[in-house]
Amino acid sequence: MEQKLQRSRSLQERLGRVYHQPIDVESWTNKRITVNYRVPLEQLEQLVPDCVTVEEIRDTGTGMLSMCACDFSVTKLGPVPMPRVHTNEMLCRISVSVPKNGTQRRAYYTLRSDTSSRFLGLCGGFFSHFRKATSSFDRVDDGDTYALRCRADDSLCNGELTASMDSISDEPPETTAFDDVTEATDFVLELDGSCGYNFAKGKLSFQDIDYPDWDVSFCHDFSLDSSLIDYLETSFDLDLTFDCALYMGDVDQTWRRSWMYEPTPTFEETSGGHAVPADD
């Protein structure tokens, strides 16, 4: 187990940097497809630091490893509107919770994020917790097919997703552990924010995200080829079970600024034996 934890740290330090995000970022998403895999909790715990808790899907004993493929445009940095900066992106994430200001906040923990924008890759690579890197992308969005193909400088992060728009519906697939699209949305997407961990500094970063009233559906006909998912499955002996793919589009989001902090327990015990919220 210790060997796998060290391997996880080395992998994440290879995949990118975790640091502060000093300003809010507003964006508009054209399309996003999130492909989700159930994985036993103890296996996913190998991939996150001790201060991060893998979130359980009800009482199934499993958590969620996901790969997002999307394109969006950044419309504002801090208080300043700007010409839209478009980006195609692929992002690998784990559903977790982290301690922040005495409470547990639901978040997704990012292992890697690739972007087609040199501007966002440069800024996000130094000022975010998304382990962001600039990569080459091809996109198809013709109304019938949505496809993204990522070719990264690090071949471990290559990926390709192709989805049929005709296959999008609210009908849950037989593979999912969720009763309906609402429950799937609540677990996978309706989070408090995103997070990352800087191993060298021993610090967490948590970012609040303002979500829209979005319309999410299942995507039933798609294919995903991800070198990173394949590597995680093989190197960390993950038992992956495909759950579902979720589709959403045409939404605005605001990614709030974040600062790294030293993680503390959610609750501390006083001398009188009472639990009180801890301060982060």
Kinemage of the C-alpha trace (Angstrom):
@kinemage 1
@onewidth
@group {chain A} dominant
@subgroup {mainchain}
@vectorlist {calphas} color= white
{ca met a 1} P 0.000 0.000 0.000
{ca glu a 2} L 2.784 2.457 0.935
{ca gln a 3} L 4.510 1.735 -2.357
{ca lys a 4} L 1.321 2.527 -4.286
{ca leu a 5} L 0.816 5.773 -2.337
{ca gln a 6} L 4.347 6.864 -3.232
{ca arg a 7} L 3.707 5.906 -6.846
{ca ser a 8} L 0.524 8.003 -6.767
{ca arg a 9} L 2.424 11.035 -5.486
{ca ser a 10} L 5.118 10.628 -8.146
{ca leu a 11} L 2.467 10.279 -10.841
{ca gln a 12} L 0.574 13.395 -9.767
{ca glu a 13} L 3.744 15.468 -9.516
{ca arg a 14} L 4.535 14.290 -13.054
{ca leu a 15} L 1.054 15.263 -14.264
{ca gly a 16} L 1.221 18.887 -13.138
{ca arg a 17} L 1.344 21.575 -10.504
{ca val a 18} L -1.099 22.549 -7.719
{ca tyr a 19} L -1.112 26.159 -6.544
{ca his a 20} L -3.323 29.155 -5.745
{ca gln a 21} L -5.918 30.612 -8.122
{ca pro a 22} L -5.889 34.311 -7.166
{ca ile a 23} L -8.930 35.460 -9.200
{ca asp a 24} L -12.445 34.293 -10.098
{ca val a 25} L -12.938 32.875 -13.595
{ca glu a 26} L -16.252 32.946 -15.467
{ca ser a 27} L -16.952 30.606 -18.374
{ca trp a 28} L -19.591 29.380 -20.809
{ca thr a 29} L -19.656 25.649 -21.633
{ca asn a 30} L -20.753 24.486 -25.068
{ca lys a 31} L -20.827 20.741 -24.337
{ca arg a 32} L -19.516 18.433 -21.617
{ca ile a 33} L -19.606 14.652 -21.432
{ca thr a 34} L -18.466 13.024 -18.185
{ca val a 35} L -17.739 9.288 -18.350
{ca asn a 36} L -17.983 7.659 -14.912
{ca tyr a 37} L -16.549 4.452 -13.458
{ca arg a 38} L -17.328 2.881 -10.088
{ca val a 39} L -14.230 1.757 -8.186
{ca pro a 40} L -13.943 0.150 -4.715
{ca leu a 41} L -13.258 2.855 -2.133
{ca glu a 42} L -10.055 1.318 -0.808
{ca gln a 43} L -8.611 1.276 -4.319
{ca leu a 44} L -9.411 4.930 -5.040
{ca glu a 45} L -7.948 5.908 -1.662
{ca gln a 46} L -4.525 5.020 -3.083
{ca leu a 47} L -4.825 7.998 -5.426
{ca val a 48} L -5.591 10.760 -2.903
{ca pro a 49} L -3.743 12.122 0.179
{ca asp a 50} L -4.943 11.199 3.687
{ca cys a 51} L -6.721 14.537 4.167
{ca val a 52} L -8.995 13.840 1.164
{ca thr a 53} L -11.958 11.473 1.609
{ca val a 54} L -13.226 9.486 -1.358
{ca glu a 55} L -17.007 9.881 -1.467
{ca glu a 56} L -19.097 6.704 -1.389
{ca ile a 57} L -21.996 6.141 -3.761
{ca arg a 58} L -24.738 5.468 -1.200
{ca asp a 59} L -23.778 2.194 0.586
{ca thr a 60} L -22.222 0.481 -2.438
{ca gly a 61} L -18.649 0.458 -1.123
{ca thr a 62} L -17.567 2.218 -4.313
{ca gly a 63} L -16.514 5.701 -5.350
{ca met a 64} L -16.314 7.463 -8.707
{ca leu a 65} L -13.451 7.964 -11.138
{ca ser a 66} L -14.420 10.149 -14.101
{ca met a 67} L -13.078 11.521 -17.352
{ca cys a 68} L -14.594 14.764 -18.674
{ca ala a 69} L -14.422 15.862 -22.291
{ca cys a 70} L -15.686 19.367 -22.987
{ca asp a 71} L -15.221 22.656 -24.745
{ca phe a 72} L -15.921 26.023 -23.193
{ca ser a 73} L -14.981 29.691 -23.395
{ca val a 74} L -13.556 31.833 -20.604
{ca thr a 75} L -15.457 35.129 -20.589
{ca lys a 76} L -14.104 36.994 -17.559
{ca leu a 77} L -10.967 36.941 -15.410
{ca gly a 78} L -11.603 38.552 -12.049
{ca pro a 79} L -13.772 41.667 -12.508
{ca val a 80} L -12.603 42.269 -16.082
{ca pro a 81} L -14.650 41.065 -19.103
{ca met a 82} L -12.423 39.801 -21.895
{ca pro a 83} L -12.650 38.517 -25.453
{ca arg a 84} L -13.734 34.893 -25.258
{ca val a 85} L -10.879 32.410 -24.945
{ca his a 86} L -12.067 29.069 -26.301
{ca thr a 87} L -10.621 25.776 -25.108
{ca asn a 88} L -11.126 22.060 -25.684
{ca glu a 89} L -10.411 20.071 -22.519
{ca met a 90} L -10.080 16.582 -21.073
{ca leu a 91} L -9.983 16.197 -17.299
{ca cys a 92} L -9.530 13.148 -15.037
{ca arg a 93} L -11.148 13.438 -11.589
{ca ile a 94} L -12.248 11.604 -8.434
{ca ser a 95} L -15.372 12.435 -6.382
{ca val a 96} L -14.257 13.356 -2.850
{ca ser a 97} L -14.812 15.591 0.164
{ca val a 98} L -12.247 17.794 1.928
{ca pro a 99} L -12.123 19.696 5.238
{ca lys a 100} L -12.594 23.451 4.877
{ca asn a 101} L -13.489 25.960 7.611
{ca gly a 102} L -14.683 23.249 9.983
{ca thr a 103} L -16.915 21.397 7.515
{ca gln a 104} L -16.554 18.762 4.832
{ca arg a 105} L -16.978 20.190 1.340
{ca arg a 106} L -17.932 17.949 -1.590
{ca ala a 107} L -15.570 18.367 -4.502
{ca tyr a 108} L -13.844 16.688 -7.376
{ca tyr a 109} L -10.133 16.016 -7.026
{ca thr a 110} L -8.293 16.590 -10.294
{ca leu a 111} L -5.498 14.280 -11.376
{ca arg a 112} L -4.910 16.012 -14.729
{ca ser a 113} L -6.457 18.602 -17.039
{ca asp a 114} L -5.430 19.140 -20.668
{ca thr a 115} L -6.389 22.275 -22.600
{ca ser a 116} L -6.062 23.369 -26.203
{ca ser a 117} L -5.539 27.016 -25.136
{ca arg a 118} L -1.918 28.060 -24.713
{ca phe a 119} L -3.070 31.010 -22.602
{ca leu a 120} L -5.107 28.848 -20.208
{ca gly a 121} L -2.461 26.142 -20.184
{ca leu a 122} L 0.205 28.656 -19.158
{ca cys a 123} L -1.904 30.505 -16.572
{ca gly a 124} L -3.683 27.402 -15.271
{ca gly a 125} L -0.439 25.466 -15.089
{ca phe a 126} L 0.938 27.966 -12.585
{ca phe a 127} L -2.183 29.412 -10.942
{ca ser a 128} L -4.697 26.625 -10.292
{ca his a 129} L -5.022 23.165 -8.758
{ca phe a 130} L -6.048 21.466 -12.009
{ca arg a 131} L -2.596 20.133 -12.985
{ca lys a 132} L -3.251 21.824 -16.311
{ca ala a 133} L -1.147 21.416 -19.461
{ca thr a 134} L -1.423 22.638 -23.048
{ca ser a 135} L -2.100 19.835 -25.530
{ca ser a 136} L -3.137 19.393 -29.160
{ca phe a 137} L -6.871 18.787 -29.775
{ca asp a 138} L -9.152 17.937 -32.680
{ca arg a 139} L -12.897 18.544 -32.264
{ca val a 140} L -15.992 17.453 -34.191
{ca asp a 141} L -19.308 19.129 -33.307
{ca asp a 142} L -21.656 18.782 -36.261
{ca gly a 143} L -24.956 18.181 -34.481
{ca asp a 144} L -24.834 14.406 -34.950
{ca thr a 145} L -21.439 13.672 -33.396
{ca tyr a 146} L -19.429 15.289 -30.640
{ca ala a 147} L -15.803 14.153 -30.534
{ca leu a 148} L -12.594 15.332 -28.897
{ca arg a 149} L -9.157 13.915 -29.591
{ca cys a 150} L -6.305 14.956 -27.272
{ca arg a 151} L -2.642 14.463 -28.096
{ca ala a 152} L -0.498 15.561 -25.149
{ca asp a 153} L 3.248 16.078 -24.893
{ca asp a 154} L 3.085 13.358 -22.239
{ca ser a 155} L 1.548 10.391 -24.096
{ca leu a 156} L 0.161 9.134 -20.779
{ca cys a 157} L -2.482 11.855 -21.139
{ca asn a 158} L -3.655 11.064 -24.671
{ca gly a 159} L -7.381 10.495 -25.026
{ca glu a 160} L -10.289 10.384 -27.452
{ca leu a 161} L -14.037 10.556 -26.893
{ca thr a 162} L -16.740 10.181 -29.550
{ca ala a 163} L -20.444 10.481 -28.731
{ca ser a 164} L -23.684 10.312 -30.708
{ca met a 165} L -26.024 13.203 -29.947
{ca asp a 166} L -29.010 11.057 -30.941
{ca ser a 167} L -28.343 8.792 -27.942
{ca ile a 168} L -28.885 11.470 -25.281
{ca ser a 169} L -31.923 10.931 -23.032
{ca asp a 170} L -33.078 10.900 -19.406
{ca glu a 171} L -33.494 7.117 -19.468
{ca pro a 172} L -30.886 5.570 -17.129
{ca pro a 173} L -28.644 2.867 -18.610
{ca glu a 174} L -28.723 -0.609 -17.102
{ca thr a 175} L -25.107 -0.136 -15.993
{ca thr a 176} L -25.729 2.729 -13.561
{ca ala a 177} L -25.998 2.495 -9.781
{ca phe a 178} L -28.204 5.607 -9.762
{ca asp a 179} L -31.996 5.473 -9.840
{ca asp a 180} L -32.341 8.326 -12.306
{ca val a 181} L -30.529 11.239 -13.915
{ca thr a 182} L -31.295 13.501 -10.934
{ca glu a 183} L -29.472 11.220 -8.500
{ca ala a 184} L -26.557 10.829 -10.920
{ca thr a 185} L -26.345 14.598 -11.356
{ca asp a 186} L -26.422 15.209 -7.611
{ca phe a 187} L -23.526 12.840 -6.988
{ca val a 188} L -21.292 13.518 -9.982
{ca leu a 189} L -21.918 17.175 -10.809
{ca glu a 190} L -23.771 19.018 -8.026
{ca leu a 191} L -20.686 19.479 -5.868
{ca asp a 192} L -19.538 22.382 -3.731
{ca gly a 193} L -16.440 22.860 -5.844
{ca ser a 194} L -13.125 21.406 -6.926
{ca cys a 195} L -9.910 20.671 -5.060
{ca gly a 196} L -6.272 19.732 -5.379
{ca tyr a 197} L -3.321 18.845 -3.150
{ca asn a 198} L 0.274 20.065 -3.211
{ca phe a 199} L 2.365 17.154 -1.917
{ca ala a 200} L 5.561 19.188 -1.500
{ca lys a 201} L 3.870 21.814 0.688
{ca gly a 202} L 1.371 19.444 2.343
{ca lys a 203} L -1.467 21.845 1.510
{ca leu a 204} L -4.967 21.565 0.075
{ca ser a 205} L -6.719 23.922 -2.307
{ca phe a 206} L -10.523 24.125 -2.437
{ca gln a 207} L -12.438 26.226 -4.945
{ca asp a 208} L -16.135 27.104 -4.721
{ca ile a 209} L -17.985 26.774 -8.034
{ca asp a 210} L -21.224 28.596 -8.838
{ca tyr a 211} L -23.363 26.161 -10.826
{ca pro a 212} L -26.272 26.930 -13.142
{ca asp a 213} L -29.710 25.359 -13.244
{ca trp a 214} L -28.512 22.907 -15.843
{ca asp a 215} L -30.234 20.204 -17.828
{ca val a 216} L -28.258 16.948 -17.560
{ca ser a 217} L -28.971 13.737 -19.481
{ca phe a 218} L -27.410 10.328 -20.022
{ca cys a 219} L -25.392 9.660 -23.164
{ca his a 220} L -25.920 6.057 -24.270
{ca asp a 221} L -23.788 5.746 -27.406
{ca phe a 222} L -20.164 6.800 -27.009
{ca ser a 223} L -16.596 5.523 -26.957
{ca leu a 224} L -13.713 6.610 -24.741
{ca asp a 225} L -10.043 5.772 -25.172
{ca ser a 226} L -7.972 7.224 -22.336
{ca ser a 227} L -4.317 6.367 -21.771
{ca leu a 228} L -4.479 7.785 -18.246
{ca ile a 229} L -7.539 5.732 -17.245
{ca asp a 230} L -5.850 2.624 -18.669
{ca tyr a 231} L -2.653 3.398 -16.746
{ca leu a 232} L -4.490 3.929 -13.456
{ca glu a 233} L -6.402 0.682 -13.927
{ca thr a 234} L -3.235 -1.335 -14.569
{ca ser a 235} L -0.718 0.327 -12.251
{ca phe a 236} L -3.004 0.614 -9.218
{ca asp a 237} L -5.008 -2.583 -9.766
{ca leu a 238} L -8.293 -0.704 -10.031
{ca asp a 239} L -11.450 -2.729 -10.578
{ca leu a 240} L -13.269 -0.367 -12.930
{ca thr a 241} L -16.977 -0.834 -13.569
{ca phe a 242} L -18.553 1.494 -16.110
{ca asp a 243} L -21.494 3.332 -14.571
{ca cys a 244} L -22.764 6.011 -16.965
{ca ala a 245} L -21.912 8.957 -19.181
{ca leu a 246} L -23.558 12.293 -18.395
{ca tyr a 247} L -24.156 15.069 -20.915
{ca met a 248} L -24.754 18.776 -20.309
{ca gly a 249} L -24.356 21.878 -22.429
{ca asp a 250} L -24.953 25.592 -22.949
{ca val a 251} L -24.295 26.676 -19.351
{ca asp a 252} L -22.431 29.419 -17.487
{ca gln a 253} L -20.222 28.722 -14.472
{ca thr a 254} L -18.026 30.753 -12.132
{ca trp a 255} L -14.887 29.214 -10.678
{ca arg a 256} L -14.044 31.110 -7.483
{ca arg a 257} L -10.531 32.020 -6.456
{ca ser a 258} L -8.776 29.613 -4.110
{ca trp a 259} L -5.803 29.663 -1.768
{ca met a 260} L -3.837 26.709 -0.497
{ca tyr a 261} L -4.198 25.914 3.203
{ca glu a 262} L -3.019 23.343 5.702
{ca pro a 263} L -5.731 20.701 6.169
{ca thr a 264} L -7.107 20.193 9.666
{ca pro a 265} L -9.672 17.698 10.974
{ca thr a 266} L -13.287 18.655 10.400
{ca phe a 267} L -13.881 18.499 14.163
{ca glu a 268} L -11.611 18.890 17.161
{ca glu a 269} L -12.325 17.637 20.675
{ca thr a 270} L -12.192 20.117 23.562
{ca ser a 271} L -10.959 19.303 27.068
{ca gly a 272} L -14.583 18.837 28.106
{ca gly a 273} L -15.050 16.111 25.524
{ca his a 274} L -17.184 18.214 23.166
{ca ala a 275} L -16.575 18.266 19.409
{ca val a 276} L -16.243 21.710 17.891
{ca pro a 277} L -15.570 22.784 14.292
{ca ala a 278} L -11.926 23.164 13.422
{ca asp a 279} L -10.601 26.301 11.711
{ca asp a 280} L -8.740 25.889 8.420
